[in-house]
Amino acid sequence: MFIIILGIIDLVVGIFLALSNNFQGSTIILYLGIIILLKALYSLGTAFGAGFYLDFLGILDLIAGILLLIVFYGIFTHFFIYIGILLALKGIYSIIMGLIQE
């Protein structure tokens, strides 16, 4: 169930990041950026604790969180759309894997 919740967070944040040009300066972008940054720190912290230092998915969360905070301050490029799509795909994958494991 925990993996499904994390996947839903990834999916929502990915969609908002892909469409973030429409939400510049919105507080929802700020809150989602903080949530995904906390998720990234958790992911990277547990990976580093286990001795796995190349956690690409945690790094993707970290990048998405930083980009959402940048969008909150009014800066947007079309590159953000691709990161949002990657994060949404990661969310879909996490949801499917969480459903399979239950």
Biopython code that builds the backbone (N, CA, C, O; Angstrom):
import numpy as np
from Bio.PDB.StructureBuilder import StructureBuilder

atoms = [
    (1, "MET", "N", (0.821, -1.197, 0.000)),
    (1, "MET", "CA", (0.000, 0.000, 0.000)),
    (1, "MET", "C", (0.869, 1.266, 0.000)),
    (1, "MET", "O", (0.520, 2.267, -0.627)),
    (2, "PHE", "N", (2.001, 1.208, 0.710)),
    (2, "PHE", "CA", (2.901, 2.356, 0.788)),
    (2, "PHE", "C", (3.464, 2.703, -0.583)),
    (2, "PHE", "O", (3.598, 3.880, -0.917)),
    (3, "ILE", "N", (3.793, 1.697, -1.376)),
    (3, "ILE", "CA", (4.330, 1.929, -2.717)),
    (3, "ILE", "C", (3.267, 2.561, -3.615)),
    (3, "ILE", "O", (3.583, 3.400, -4.459)),
    (4, "ILE", "N", (2.021, 2.161, -3.434)),
    (4, "ILE", "CA", (0.937, 2.732, -4.229)),
    (4, "ILE", "C", (0.762, 4.215, -3.900)),
    (4, "ILE", "O", (0.553, 5.028, -4.801)),
    (5, "ILE", "N", (0.845, 4.571, -2.618)),
    (5, "ILE", "CA", (0.716, 5.968, -2.213)),
    (5, "ILE", "C", (1.856, 6.796, -2.787)),
    (5, "ILE", "O", (1.639, 7.902, -3.282)),
    (6, "LEU", "N", (3.074, 6.258, -2.719)),
    (6, "LEU", "CA", (4.215, 6.972, -3.295)),
    (6, "LEU", "C", (4.075, 7.103, -4.809)),
    (6, "LEU", "O", (4.471, 8.116, -5.387)),
    (7, "GLY", "N", (3.513, 6.079, -5.451)),
    (7, "GLY", "CA", (3.274, 6.143, -6.892)),
    (7, "GLY", "C", (2.241, 7.193, -7.252)),
    (7, "GLY", "O", (2.380, 7.882, -8.262)),
    (8, "ILE", "N", (1.210, 7.321, -6.438)),
    (8, "ILE", "CA", (0.191, 8.347, -6.680)),
    (8, "ILE", "C", (0.803, 9.744, -6.532)),
    (8, "ILE", "O", (0.502, 10.648, -7.312)),
    (9, "ILE", "N", (1.660, 9.907, -5.529)),
    (9, "ILE", "CA", (2.349, 11.189, -5.357)),
    (9, "ILE", "C", (3.191, 11.496, -6.590)),
    (9, "ILE", "O", (3.161, 12.616, -7.100)),
    (10, "ASP", "N", (3.943, 10.504, -7.073)),
    (10, "ASP", "CA", (4.755, 10.703, -8.278)),
    (10, "ASP", "C", (3.896, 11.067, -9.482)),
    (10, "ASP", "O", (4.249, 11.956, -10.256)),
    (11, "LEU", "N", (2.783, 10.388, -9.635)),
    (11, "LEU", "CA", (1.902, 10.641, -10.771)),
    (11, "LEU", "C", (1.337, 12.057, -10.727)),
    (11, "LEU", "O", (1.341, 12.758, -11.739)),
    (12, "VAL", "N", (0.858, 12.477, -9.575)),
    (12, "VAL", "CA", (0.281, 13.813, -9.437)),
    (12, "VAL", "C", (1.347, 14.885, -9.666)),
    (12, "VAL", "O", (1.118, 15.855, -10.389)),
    (13, "VAL", "N", (2.517, 14.700, -9.041)),
    (13, "VAL", "CA", (3.586, 15.687, -9.202)),
    (13, "VAL", "C", (4.066, 15.717, -10.646)),
    (13, "VAL", "O", (4.359, 16.791, -11.171)),
    (14, "GLY", "N", (4.154, 14.564, -11.299)),
    (14, "GLY", "CA", (4.563, 14.527, -12.697)),
    (14, "GLY", "C", (3.595, 15.265, -13.602)),
    (14, "GLY", "O", (4.009, 15.983, -14.512)),
    (15, "ILE", "N", (2.313, 15.089, -13.352)),
    (15, "ILE", "CA", (1.307, 15.795, -14.156)),
    (15, "ILE", "C", (1.398, 17.300, -13.923)),
    (15, "ILE", "O", (1.360, 18.084, -14.871)),
    (16, "PHE", "N", (1.519, 17.701, -12.655)),
    (16, "PHE", "CA", (1.620, 19.131, -12.379)),
    (16, "PHE", "C", (2.902, 19.725, -12.939)),
    (16, "PHE", "O", (2.907, 20.871, -13.388)),
    (17, "LEU", "N", (4.005, 18.950, -12.918)),
    (17, "LEU", "CA", (5.251, 19.470, -13.482)),
    (17, "LEU", "C", (5.150, 19.587, -15.001)),
    (17, "LEU", "O", (5.645, 20.550, -15.586)),
    (18, "ALA", "N", (4.513, 18.614, -15.635)),
    (18, "ALA", "CA", (4.356, 18.676, -17.091)),
    (18, "ALA", "C", (3.462, 19.839, -17.510)),
    (18, "ALA", "O", (3.649, 20.418, -18.581)),
    (19, "LEU", "N", (2.499, 20.175, -16.670)),
    (19, "LEU", "CA", (1.584, 21.276, -16.977)),
    (19, "LEU", "C", (1.910, 22.525, -16.175)),
    (19, "LEU", "O", (1.068, 23.414, -16.044)),
    (20, "SER", "N", (3.124, 22.602, -15.638)),
    (20, "SER", "CA", (3.452, 23.662, -14.699)),
    (20, "SER", "C", (3.468, 25.059, -15.305)),
    (20, "SER", "O", (3.431, 26.045, -14.569)),
    (21, "ASN", "N", (3.521, 25.163, -16.599)),
    (21, "ASN", "CA", (3.463, 26.482, -17.221)),
    (21, "ASN", "C", (2.157, 27.181, -16.878)),
    (21, "ASN", "O", (2.109, 28.410, -16.827)),
    (22, "ASN", "N", (1.110, 26.421, -16.646)),
    (22, "ASN", "CA", (-0.195, 26.984, -16.298)),
    (22, "ASN", "C", (-0.321, 27.319, -14.816)),
    (22, "ASN", "O", (-1.268, 27.999, -14.421)),
    (23, "PHE", "N", (0.618, 26.853, -13.986)),
    (23, "PHE", "CA", (0.491, 27.006, -12.536)),
    (23, "PHE", "C", (1.627, 27.813, -11.920)),
    (23, "PHE", "O", (1.898, 27.666, -10.728)),
    (24, "GLN", "N", (2.290, 28.650, -12.685)),
    (24, "GLN", "CA", (3.414, 29.418, -12.152)),
    (24, "GLN", "C", (2.945, 30.321, -11.015)),
    (24, "GLN", "O", (1.960, 31.046, -11.152)),
    (25, "GLY", "N", (3.659, 30.269, -9.892)),
    (25, "GLY", "CA", (3.322, 31.094, -8.739)),
    (25, "GLY", "C", (2.217, 30.538, -7.866)),
    (25, "GLY", "O", (1.863, 31.160, -6.864)),
    (26, "SER", "N", (1.658, 29.388, -8.212)),
    (26, "SER", "CA", (0.578, 28.788, -7.438)),
    (26, "SER", "C", (1.134, 28.092, -6.195)),
    (26, "SER", "O", (2.199, 27.477, -6.236)),
    (27, "THR", "N", (0.397, 28.200, -5.100)),
    (27, "THR", "CA", (0.872, 27.571, -3.869)),
    (27, "THR", "C", (0.825, 26.047, -3.942)),
    (27, "THR", "O", (1.575, 25.382, -3.226)),
    (28, "ILE", "N", (-0.028, 25.478, -4.779)),
    (28, "ILE", "CA", (-0.055, 24.021, -4.925)),
    (28, "ILE", "C", (1.279, 23.522, -5.476)),
    (28, "ILE", "O", (1.741, 22.443, -5.105)),
    (29, "ILE", "N", (1.893, 24.301, -6.356)),
    (29, "ILE", "CA", (3.205, 23.943, -6.897)),
    (29, "ILE", "C", (4.246, 23.966, -5.778)),
    (29, "ILE", "O", (5.109, 23.091, -5.711)),
    (30, "LEU", "N", (4.163, 24.963, -4.907)),
    (30, "LEU", "CA", (5.097, 25.041, -3.776)),
    (30, "LEU", "C", (4.946, 23.835, -2.860)),
    (30, "LEU", "O", (5.942, 23.222, -2.475)),
    (31, "TYR", "N", (3.722, 23.489, -2.508)),
    (31, "TYR", "CA", (3.487, 22.353, -1.603)),
    (31, "TYR", "C", (3.912, 21.034, -2.245)),
    (31, "TYR", "O", (4.519, 20.192, -1.583)),
    (32, "LEU", "N", (3.601, 20.847, -3.522)),
    (32, "LEU", "CA", (4.021, 19.619, -4.206)),
    (32, "LEU", "C", (5.541, 19.547, -4.308)),
    (32, "LEU", "O", (6.115, 18.463, -4.203)),
    (33, "GLY", "N", (6.194, 20.679, -4.510)),
    (33, "GLY", "CA", (7.651, 20.709, -4.554)),
    (33, "GLY", "C", (8.259, 20.294, -3.229)),
    (33, "GLY", "O", (9.238, 19.549, -3.196)),
    (34, "ILE", "N", (7.685, 20.773, -2.139)),
    (34, "ILE", "CA", (8.189, 20.401, -0.813)),
    (34, "ILE", "C", (7.944, 18.926, -0.540)),
    (34, "ILE", "O", (8.817, 18.244, -0.004)),
    (35, "ILE", "N", (6.769, 18.427, -0.900)),
    (35, "ILE", "CA", (6.448, 17.009, -0.679)),
    (35, "ILE", "C", (7.401, 16.113, -1.461)),
    (35, "ILE", "O", (7.909, 15.133, -0.916)),
    (36, "ILE", "N", (7.652, 16.432, -2.727)),
    (36, "ILE", "CA", (8.511, 15.566, -3.541)),
    (36, "ILE", "C", (9.965, 15.688, -3.090)),
    (36, "ILE", "O", (10.723, 14.726, -3.213)),
    (37, "LEU", "N", (10.371, 16.848, -2.572)),
    (37, "LEU", "CA", (11.719, 16.968, -2.018)),
    (37, "LEU", "C", (11.887, 16.112, -0.768)),
    (37, "LEU", "O", (12.924, 15.476, -0.583)),
    (38, "LEU", "N", (10.878, 16.095, 0.084)),
    (38, "LEU", "CA", (10.937, 15.227, 1.266)),
    (38, "LEU", "C", (10.958, 13.755, 0.863)),
    (38, "LEU", "O", (11.663, 12.950, 1.471)),
    (39, "LYS", "N", (10.191, 13.410, -0.154)),
    (39, "LYS", "CA", (10.187, 12.036, -0.673)),
    (39, "LYS", "C", (11.550, 11.677, -1.248)),
    (39, "LYS", "O", (12.022, 10.553, -1.081)),
    (40, "ALA", "N", (12.182, 12.629, -1.923)),
    (40, "ALA", "CA", (13.512, 12.399, -2.495)),
    (40, "ALA", "C", (14.544, 12.195, -1.396)),
    (40, "ALA", "O", (15.393, 11.309, -1.495)),
    (41, "LEU", "N", (14.473, 13.008, -0.352)),
    (41, "LEU", "CA", (15.420, 12.850, 0.752)),
    (41, "LEU", "C", (15.244, 11.502, 1.445)),
    (41, "LEU", "O", (16.224, 10.867, 1.834)),
    (42, "TYR", "N", (13.992, 11.067, 1.598)),
    (42, "TYR", "CA", (13.736, 9.744, 2.172)),
    (42, "TYR", "C", (14.307, 8.644, 1.278)),
    (42, "TYR", "O", (14.964, 7.721, 1.760)),
    (43, "SER", "N", (14.052, 8.749, -0.016)),
    (43, "SER", "CA", (14.523, 7.739, -0.969)),
    (43, "SER", "C", (16.042, 7.688, -1.011)),
    (43, "SER", "O", (16.634, 6.610, -0.955)),
    (44, "LEU", "N", (16.668, 8.845, -1.110)),
    (44, "LEU", "CA", (18.133, 8.876, -1.177)),
    (44, "LEU", "C", (18.753, 8.452, 0.149)),
    (44, "LEU", "O", (19.779, 7.773, 0.167)),
    (45, "GLY", "N", (18.138, 8.846, 1.252)),
    (45, "GLY", "CA", (18.656, 8.457, 2.571)),
    (45, "GLY", "C", (18.622, 6.959, 2.801)),
    (45, "GLY", "O", (19.584, 6.385, 3.311)),
    (46, "THR", "N", (17.524, 6.324, 2.428)),
    (46, "THR", "CA", (17.441, 4.871, 2.600)),
    (46, "THR", "C", (18.360, 4.138, 1.632)),
    (46, "THR", "O", (18.927, 3.100, 1.973)),
    (47, "ALA", "N", (18.508, 4.675, 0.430)),
    (47, "ALA", "CA", (19.402, 4.043, -0.544)),
    (47, "ALA", "C", (20.856, 4.161, -0.092)),
    (47, "ALA", "O", (21.611, 3.191, -0.168)),
    (48, "PHE", "N", (21.248, 5.341, 0.376)),
    (48, "PHE", "CA", (22.618, 5.516, 0.851)),
    (48, "PHE", "C", (22.879, 4.665, 2.086)),
    (48, "PHE", "O", (23.974, 4.129, 2.255)),
    (49, "GLY", "N", (21.871, 4.539, 2.953)),
    (49, "GLY", "CA", (22.004, 3.705, 4.146)),
    (49, "GLY", "C", (22.211, 2.238, 3.807)),
    (49, "GLY", "O", (22.866, 1.508, 4.551)),
    (50, "ALA", "N", (21.651, 1.810, 2.685)),
    (50, "ALA", "CA", (21.793, 0.427, 2.245)),
    (50, "ALA", "C", (23.055, 0.221, 1.410)),
    (50, "ALA", "O", (23.342, -0.898, 0.984)),
    (51, "GLY", "N", (23.812, 1.298, 1.175)),
    (51, "GLY", "CA", (25.034, 1.176, 0.389)),
    (51, "GLY", "C", (24.833, 1.287, -1.106)),
    (51, "GLY", "O", (25.737, 0.971, -1.879)),
    (52, "PHE", "N", (23.655, 1.732, -1.525)),
    (52, "PHE", "CA", (23.354, 1.903, -2.945)),
    (52, "PHE", "C", (23.422, 3.387, -3.260)),
    (52, "PHE", "O", (22.518, 4.145, -2.907)),
    (53, "TYR", "N", (24.498, 3.804, -3.928)),
    (53, "TYR", "CA", (24.760, 5.223, -4.109)),
    (53, "TYR", "C", (24.310, 5.771, -5.466)),
    (53, "TYR", "O", (24.536, 6.947, -5.752)),
    (54, "LEU", "N", (23.688, 4.960, -6.292)),
    (54, "LEU", "CA", (23.215, 5.428, -7.595)),
    (54, "LEU", "C", (21.706, 5.199, -7.683)),
    (54, "LEU", "O", (21.233, 4.369, -8.459)),
    (55, "ASP", "N", (20.975, 5.941, -6.882)),
    (55, "ASP", "CA", (19.523, 5.831, -6.839)),
    (55, "ASP", "C", (18.925, 6.809, -7.849)),
    (55, "ASP", "O", (18.596, 7.945, -7.507)),
    (56, "PHE", "N", (18.787, 6.352, -9.104)),
    (56, "PHE", "CA", (18.304, 7.222, -10.174)),
    (56, "PHE", "C", (16.899, 7.736, -9.892)),
    (56, "PHE", "O", (16.596, 8.893, -10.185)),
    (57, "LEU", "N", (16.045, 6.902, -9.332)),
    (57, "LEU", "CA", (14.667, 7.329, -9.086)),
    (57, "LEU", "C", (14.598, 8.385, -7.988)),
    (57, "LEU", "O", (13.774, 9.297, -8.060)),
    (58, "GLY", "N", (15.442, 8.272, -6.986)),
    (58, "GLY", "CA", (15.513, 9.302, -5.959)),
    (58, "GLY", "C", (16.071, 10.600, -6.507)),
    (58, "GLY", "O", (15.623, 11.684, -6.135)),
    (59, "ILE", "N", (17.045, 10.489, -7.390)),
    (59, "ILE", "CA", (17.611, 11.678, -8.025)),
    (59, "ILE", "C", (16.555, 12.348, -8.907)),
    (59, "ILE", "O", (16.492, 13.576, -8.969)),
    (60, "LEU", "N", (15.726, 11.551, -9.589)),
    (60, "LEU", "CA", (14.638, 12.107, -10.404)),
    (60, "LEU", "C", (13.649, 12.869, -9.524)),
    (60, "LEU", "O", (13.175, 13.936, -9.915)),
    (61, "ASP", "N", (13.330, 12.337, -8.340)),
    (61, "ASP", "CA", (12.463, 13.045, -7.399)),
    (61, "ASP", "C", (13.089, 14.360, -6.965)),
    (61, "ASP", "O", (12.409, 15.384, -6.894)),
    (62, "LEU", "N", (14.381, 14.332, -6.676)),
    (62, "LEU", "CA", (15.085, 15.536, -6.249)),
    (62, "LEU", "C", (15.049, 16.614, -7.339)),
    (62, "LEU", "O", (14.790, 17.785, -7.062)),
    (63, "ILE", "N", (15.312, 16.200, -8.568)),
    (63, "ILE", "CA", (15.278, 17.140, -9.697)),
    (63, "ILE", "C", (13.870, 17.708, -9.873)),
    (63, "ILE", "O", (13.712, 18.908, -10.100)),
    (64, "ALA", "N", (12.848, 16.855, -9.770)),
    (64, "ALA", "CA", (11.468, 17.322, -9.929)),
    (64, "ALA", "C", (11.098, 18.311, -8.831)),
    (64, "ALA", "O", (10.425, 19.307, -9.097)),
    (65, "GLY", "N", (11.527, 18.049, -7.607)),
    (65, "GLY", "CA", (11.240, 18.975, -6.515)),
    (65, "GLY", "C", (11.891, 20.323, -6.724)),
    (65, "GLY", "O", (11.270, 21.359, -6.490)),
    (66, "ILE", "N", (13.136, 20.317, -7.162)),
    (66, "ILE", "CA", (13.837, 21.573, -7.426)),
    (66, "ILE", "C", (13.157, 22.325, -8.572)),
    (66, "ILE", "O", (12.991, 23.543, -8.511)),
    (67, "LEU", "N", (12.767, 21.591, -9.617)),
    (67, "LEU", "CA", (12.105, 22.252, -10.747)),
    (67, "LEU", "C", (10.758, 22.845, -10.351)),
    (67, "LEU", "O", (10.394, 23.924, -10.821)),
    (68, "LEU", "N", (10.010, 22.146, -9.485)),
    (68, "LEU", "CA", (8.733, 22.704, -9.040)),
    (68, "LEU", "C", (8.938, 23.981, -8.231)),
    (68, "LEU", "O", (8.159, 24.926, -8.358)),
    (69, "LEU", "N", (9.971, 24.017, -7.409)),
    (69, "LEU", "CA", (10.250, 25.240, -6.666)),
    (69, "LEU", "C", (10.668, 26.370, -7.605)),
    (69, "LEU", "O", (10.342, 27.533, -7.369)),
    (70, "ILE", "N", (11.388, 26.022, -8.667)),
    (70, "ILE", "CA", (11.762, 27.024, -9.661)),
    (70, "ILE", "C", (10.514, 27.547, -10.380)),
    (70, "ILE", "O", (10.401, 28.746, -10.638)),
    (71, "VAL", "N", (9.587, 26.654, -10.699)),
    (71, "VAL", "CA", (8.342, 27.074, -11.362)),
    (71, "VAL", "C", (7.535, 27.983, -10.442)),
    (71, "VAL", "O", (6.907, 28.936, -10.904)),
    (72, "PHE", "N", (7.550, 27.693, -9.146)),
    (72, "PHE", "CA", (6.811, 28.544, -8.209)),
    (72, "PHE", "C", (7.286, 29.988, -8.285)),
    (72, "PHE", "O", (6.495, 30.917, -8.119)),
    (73, "TYR", "N", (8.567, 30.173, -8.535)),
    (73, "TYR", "CA", (9.112, 31.526, -8.640)),
    (73, "TYR", "C", (9.026, 32.098, -10.054)),
    (73, "TYR", "O", (9.602, 33.151, -10.326)),
    (74, "GLY", "N", (8.316, 31.422, -10.956)),
    (74, "GLY", "CA", (7.997, 31.997, -12.250)),
    (74, "GLY", "C", (8.926, 31.642, -13.390)),
    (74, "GLY", "O", (8.827, 32.238, -14.463)),
    (75, "ILE", "N", (9.824, 30.694, -13.198)),
    (75, "ILE", "CA", (10.743, 30.308, -14.262)),
    (75, "ILE", "C", (10.273, 28.977, -14.832)),
    (75, "ILE", "O", (10.034, 28.028, -14.085)),
    (76, "PHE", "N", (10.142, 28.906, -16.150)),
    (76, "PHE", "CA", (9.675, 27.684, -16.802)),
    (76, "PHE", "C", (10.374, 27.537, -18.142)),
    (76, "PHE", "O", (10.522, 28.504, -18.890)),
    (77, "THR", "N", (10.806, 26.302, -18.439)),
    (77, "THR", "CA", (11.269, 25.964, -19.784)),
    (77, "THR", "C", (10.561, 24.694, -20.213)),
    (77, "THR", "O", (9.999, 23.978, -19.385)),
    (78, "HIS", "N", (10.589, 24.423, -21.481)),
    (78, "HIS", "CA", (9.891, 23.245, -21.993)),
    (78, "HIS", "C", (10.556, 21.936, -21.567)),
    (78, "HIS", "O", (9.948, 20.871, -21.677)),
    (79, "PHE", "N", (11.773, 22.004, -21.093)),
    (79, "PHE", "CA", (12.461, 20.811, -20.588)),
    (79, "PHE", "C", (11.738, 20.224, -19.380)),
    (79, "PHE", "O", (11.801, 19.018, -19.142)),
    (80, "PHE", "N", (11.044, 21.082, -18.608)),
    (80, "PHE", "CA", (10.324, 20.626, -17.419)),
    (80, "PHE", "C", (9.229, 19.630, -17.778)),
    (80, "PHE", "O", (8.893, 18.757, -16.978)),
    (81, "ILE", "N", (8.676, 19.759, -18.974)),
    (81, "ILE", "CA", (7.618, 18.856, -19.415)),
    (81, "ILE", "C", (8.132, 17.422, -19.478)),
    (81, "ILE", "O", (7.440, 16.492, -19.064)),
    (82, "TYR", "N", (9.345, 17.243, -19.994)),
    (82, "TYR", "CA", (9.901, 15.895, -20.128)),
    (82, "TYR", "C", (10.197, 15.262, -18.768)),
    (82, "TYR", "O", (9.988, 14.063, -18.583)),
    (83, "ILE", "N", (10.676, 16.050, -17.834)),
    (83, "ILE", "CA", (10.913, 15.536, -16.483)),
    (83, "ILE", "C", (9.578, 15.154, -15.842)),
    (83, "ILE", "O", (9.489, 14.140, -15.150)),
    (84, "GLY", "N", (8.550, 15.955, -16.069)),
    (84, "GLY", "CA", (7.220, 15.633, -15.549)),
    (84, "GLY", "C", (6.671, 14.343, -16.123)),
    (84, "GLY", "O", (6.058, 13.551, -15.407)),
    (85, "ILE", "N", (6.888, 14.126, -17.416)),
    (85, "ILE", "CA", (6.426, 12.882, -18.045)),
    (85, "ILE", "C", (7.185, 11.688, -17.475)),
    (85, "ILE", "O", (6.587, 10.647, -17.205)),
    (86, "LEU", "N", (8.496, 11.830, -17.290)),
    (86, "LEU", "CA", (9.281, 10.737, -16.681)),
    (86, "LEU", "C", (8.777, 10.418, -15.281)),
    (86, "LEU", "O", (8.656, 9.250, -14.910)),
    (87, "LEU", "N", (8.483, 11.453, -14.506)),
    (87, "LEU", "CA", (8.002, 11.235, -13.148)),
    (87, "LEU", "C", (6.618, 10.586, -13.150)),
    (87, "LEU", "O", (6.341, 9.723, -12.317)),
    (88, "ALA", "N", (5.749, 10.993, -14.076)),
    (88, "ALA", "CA", (4.426, 10.371, -14.170)),
    (88, "ALA", "C", (4.542, 8.903, -14.564)),
    (88, "ALA", "O", (3.817, 8.061, -14.034)),
    (89, "LEU", "N", (5.445, 8.591, -15.486)),
    (89, "LEU", "CA", (5.667, 7.189, -15.860)),
    (89, "LEU", "C", (6.207, 6.381, -14.682)),
    (89, "LEU", "O", (5.823, 5.228, -14.487)),
    (90, "LYS", "N", (7.092, 6.985, -13.904)),
    (90, "LYS", "CA", (7.596, 6.329, -12.702)),
    (90, "LYS", "C", (6.462, 6.061, -11.720)),
    (90, "LYS", "O", (6.420, 5.010, -11.081)),
    (91, "GLY", "N", (5.532, 7.027, -11.602)),
    (91, "GLY", "CA", (4.380, 6.849, -10.726)),
    (91, "GLY", "C", (3.477, 5.715, -11.181)),
    (91, "GLY", "O", (3.006, 4.923, -10.364)),
    (92, "ILE", "N", (3.236, 5.637, -12.479)),
    (92, "ILE", "CA", (2.412, 4.552, -13.012)),
    (92, "ILE", "C", (3.075, 3.205, -12.756)),
    (92, "ILE", "O", (2.413, 2.241, -12.371)),
    (93, "TYR", "N", (4.389, 3.146, -12.973)),
    (93, "TYR", "CA", (5.136, 1.911, -12.718)),
    (93, "TYR", "C", (5.047, 1.520, -11.243)),
    (93, "TYR", "O", (4.858, 0.345, -10.927)),
    (94, "SER", "N", (5.180, 2.492, -10.340)),
    (94, "SER", "CA", (5.117, 2.203, -8.907)),
    (94, "SER", "C", (3.728, 1.708, -8.505)),
    (94, "SER", "O", (3.603, 0.787, -7.697)),
    (95, "ILE", "N", (2.698, 2.315, -9.063)),
    (95, "ILE", "CA", (1.334, 1.884, -8.752)),
    (95, "ILE", "C", (1.117, 0.449, -9.218)),
    (95, "ILE", "O", (0.561, -0.363, -8.478)),
    (96, "ILE", "N", (1.545, 0.131, -10.421)),
    (96, "ILE", "CA", (1.373, -1.222, -10.951)),
    (96, "ILE", "C", (2.140, -2.227, -10.111)),
    (96, "ILE", "O", (1.608, -3.285, -9.775)),
    (97, "MET", "N", (3.402, -1.908, -9.762)),
    (97, "MET", "CA", (4.201, -2.826, -8.950)),
    (97, "MET", "C", (3.594, -2.992, -7.567)),
    (97, "MET", "O", (3.636, -4.086, -7.002)),
    (98, "GLY", "N", (3.025, -1.917, -7.007)),
    (98, "GLY", "CA", (2.366, -2.026, -5.700)),
    (98, "GLY", "C", (1.124, -2.897, -5.763)),
    (98, "GLY", "O", (0.833, -3.631, -4.818)),
    (99, "LEU", "N", (0.393, -2.826, -6.860)),
    (99, "LEU", "CA", (-0.792, -3.661, -7.008)),
    (99, "LEU", "C", (-0.421, -5.127, -7.215)),
    (99, "LEU", "O", (-1.125, -6.017, -6.738)),
    (100, "ILE", "N", (0.671, -5.381, -7.916)),
    (100, "ILE", "CA", (1.111, -6.753, -8.154)),
    (100, "ILE", "C", (1.591, -7.406, -6.861)),
    (100, "ILE", "O", (1.338, -8.590, -6.636)),
    (101, "GLN", "N", (2.277, -6.651, -6.014)),
    (101, "GLN", "CA", (2.851, -7.200, -4.792)),
    (101, "GLN", "C", (1.792, -7.485, -3.737)),
    (101, "GLN", "O", (2.031, -8.290, -2.836)),
    (102, "GLU", "N", (0.635, -6.853, -3.821)),
    (102, "GLU", "CA", (-0.378, -7.087, -2.787)),
    (102, "GLU", "C", (-1.123, -8.356, -2.975)),
    (102, "GLU", "O", (-2.003, -8.679, -2.178)),
]
sb = StructureBuilder()
sb.init_structure("model")
sb.init_model(0)
sb.init_chain("A")
sb.init_seg("    ")
for serial, (resi, resn, name, xyz) in enumerate(atoms, 1):
    if name == "N":
        sb.init_residue(resn, " ", resi, " ")
    sb.init_atom(name, np.array(xyz, "f"), 0.0, 1.0, " ", f" {name:<3s}", serial, name[0])
structure = sb.get_structure()
